[in-house]
Amino acid sequence: MIEGGERLSRLWRYVFVQMLDDYSSVLHHAGVTAAARMWATDPKSTGDSRVDAAFAAMAEYLARRDGWQVPSWARLPKREAWPWWFVTDLRGLHPRALVESPSSFRRRGVFITSGALDRA
């Protein structure tokens, strides 16, 4: 999607939301250990620091929420977004995203609104 020039906001919807759904399914059906294994290996760089930072932020967020060890790759300095990434394209929501982003995202320069991680 990145190579094809897709907007990053669409990438969030199609990649990160799907990953969150997959993780939640594994967590529910196989438990915390199996779900944590999904994040154990350092993912190959996407070529975009914003997306790479979001992967690390998501790993840390889920680890802290669900009680497993944050993977070492997620702590690497190269996992910071530059320029910052406001996931929403709606500029009017950027101030809200600055306030509502979980610390694992905010610290890496990825800003989301509180509903971005909500699943039905």
C-alpha positions in Angstrom: 0.0 0.0 0.0 2.9 2.4 0.8 4.6 1.7 -2.5 1.4 2.3 -4.3 1.0 5.7 -2.8 -2.0 4.9 -0.7 -2.9 7.5 2.0 -1.6 6.5 5.4 -5.1 6.9 6.9 -6.3 4.1 4.7 -3.4 2.0 5.7 -4.4 2.4 9.3 -7.9 1.1 8.6 -6.8 -1.8 6.4 -3.6 -2.9 8.2 -3.6 -1.8 11.9 -7.3 -2.3 12.5 -7.1 -5.8 10.9 -4.1 -6.6 13.0 -5.9 -5.5 16.1 -8.8 -7.7 15.2 -6.5 -10.7 14.5 -4.7 -10.1 17.8 -8.0 -9.9 19.7 -9.2 -13.1 18.2 -6.0 -15.0 19.1 -6.1 -13.5 22.6 -9.7 -14.6 23.1 -9.2 -18.1 21.6 -5.6 -19.0 22.5 -4.7 -16.7 25.4 -2.1 -14.1 26.2 1.0 -16.1 25.4 -0.2 -16.9 21.9 -1.3 -13.3 21.3 2.0 -12.0 22.5 3.9 -14.3 20.1 2.3 -12.4 17.2 4.5 -9.4 18.2 7.7 -11.3 19.2 9.6 -10.8 15.9 10.9 -7.5 14.7 8.8 -6.6 11.6 10.7 -5.7 8.5 10.8 -1.9 7.9 8.0 -0.6 5.7 10.2 2.2 4.4 8.1 4.8 6.2 9.1 5.7 9.8 5.6 6.7 10.7 4.2 3.2 9.9 7.2 1.5 11.6 6.6 3.7 14.7 2.9 2.7 14.7 3.8 -1.0 14.8 6.1 -0.4 17.8 3.4 1.7 19.5 0.8 -0.9 18.9 3.0 -3.6 20.3 3.8 -1.6 23.5 0.1 -0.6 23.9 -1.1 -4.2 23.7 1.7 -5.5 25.9 0.9 -3.0 28.7 -2.8 -3.5 28.3 -2.7 -7.3 28.4 0.2 -7.9 30.7 3.0 -9.3 28.5 6.6 -8.1 28.0 7.1 -5.3 25.5 9.3 -6.7 22.7 12.8 -5.3 22.6 12.4 -4.2 18.9 9.5 -1.9 19.9 11.9 0.1 22.1 14.4 1.0 19.4 15.0 4.7 18.7 14.5 4.0 14.9 10.8 3.3 15.8 9.9 7.0 16.0 7.8 8.8 13.4 9.2 11.7 11.5 7.4 13.7 10.6 4.7 13.1 13.2 1.8 11.1 11.9 -1.8 12.2 12.7 -3.7 9.1 11.6 -6.8 11.1 10.8 -6.8 13.2 7.7 -9.2 15.6 9.5 -7.0 18.4 10.7 -9.6 19.6 13.1 -9.2 16.4 15.1 -5.4 16.8 15.4 -5.6 18.7 18.7 -7.9 16.0 20.1 -5.5 13.3 18.9 -2.6 15.1 20.7 -4.5 14.8 24.0 -6.2 11.3 23.5 -3.3 9.3 22.1 -2.1 6.5 24.5 1.5 7.3 25.7 3.0 4.4 23.6 1.8 6.2 20.5 2.4 9.8 21.6 6.0 9.1 22.6 6.7 7.8 19.1 5.0 10.7 17.2 1.9 8.8 16.2 -1.4 10.5 17.2 -4.8 8.8 17.2 -8.1 9.7 18.7 -9.5 7.6 21.5 -11.8 5.7 19.2 -9.1 4.5 16.9 -8.5 1.4 18.9 -12.1 0.7 19.7 -13.5 -2.5 18.3 -17.0 -3.8 18.3 
